[in-house]
């Protein structure tokens, strides 16, 4: 059985990325298979995990645009039980589109449950 933990606060600078990365790392260290999905258009989790844009073959934006599936964009991390779906740093137009898409709860549920 899987559980979904979402860290979402509209205000910036409150520690969402730090909380998400630390929580995911702790769960992985406790031998819980963990998938961290970065929905931040600035790619903050990617930066925190030391993953550079040049090493990203696909990201959450590719999934939301139906160009790739979740399994195609999952990246391994240094922690055995922590996998990661990155977000590349995108332009303003893509950021607006990502905001509209991610507001569609049914779409997100379908994408994540079909993977």
N, C-alpha and C positions, 0 to 999 in steps of 0.2 A: 504494500500500500504506500502510495506517495502522498506527500503533503506539499502544499504550495504556501510559501511565505512571501508576501509582497511588502516591499518597503517603498512607500510612495507618499511624498509630502510635496505640495506645490512650491513651497518656499525653498529658495536656494541657500546653501551654506549651513545646513543643519546636521550634516553628517550622514546622509543617506548612503553614499558610496562607501564610506568607512564602515558603517554598520553592516551593509550587505556583504562586503568583502570579508570582514572579520567573522561574521556569523557563518558564512559559507565555509571559510577556512576551518573554523572550530568544528562544524558538523563533519567535515571531511576528516579532520584529525581524530574525531570520535568514531571513525570508520562507518560513517553514514554516506552512502553515495549521494553526491550533491551536484546539482547543475545550477550554476549562477548565470542568469541571463541579464545582460547589460542593455537596458532600454534608454540609457542616457545618450542623447545625440552628441554629446561631447566625448563619449567613449571613456568616461572616468574609470570604470572598473577595469577596462583593458590597460589603462595606464597604471593603475594600482597593482595589477598582476604582472606588469612588465612586458606586456604583449604590444608590439609595435604594429602600426598600420600595414607596413610592408609584409608582415607575416600573417595577415588575416586574409583567408581565401573566400570568406563569406561572412555575413553578419546578420543580425536580427532584422535589419532593413531588407535584406534579400529575401528573408523568410516571409515578412509581412507583405512583400510585393509578389509573392508566389514564384520567385526565381529559383529558390532553393528550399530544401526541407530542413527542419531542425537537425536531423542527424548529419547532414552535409556541412553544417557550419559549426558543429561542436569542436572545440579545441581542448586538448589536454593541458593540464597545468602541472606544476612541479609536485603538487600533492596528489597522491594516488587516487583518492576518492573524489577529487574536485575536477569537474569538467566545466567548460565555460562557453557561452555563446556571446561573442563580442559585439560591440557596436563601433563602427568606424566613425570618425569625426566627419560630419556631413554639413552641407551648406544650409542656408536659412530655409530655402524652399522645401528641401527634403525634411528638415526639422518640423516644419508646419504639417507636412503630409504625415509624418510619423506620429505627431500629436493627434491628428484626426483618426488615424488607423487604430492607435492604441486606446482610444476612447471606446472602441467597439468591443465590448466584453465578449460577445458571442463569437466574433472572429478570433480573438485571442484564445478563448476556450477551445475552439475547433482546431486551431493550429497546434496548440500544445497537447491536446488529448489524442490527436491522430499520430503523433510522433512516437 
